[in-house]
Amino acid sequence: MENAVYWNGRQVGIESAGRILWFTSAPQEAIAAYGRPQVDNGALVADPVIARNLLKTAP
């Protein structure tokens, strides 16, 4: 279920499954007030083959 995210009486995003999807018009103050999303790097650490392939550069 989605919930609207409001800042100063104006809808600036949608919260779903614990994550906020910000509208492009959302002010930076609103994003900072709700906190930055945490980046999950678990896939890179858990699978060294994927990490190695992502880090390869073309010759």
Secondary structure, 3 states (H helix, E strand, C coil): CCEEEEECCEEEEEEECCEEEECCCCCHHHHHHHCCCCCCCHHHHHCHHHHHHHHCCCC
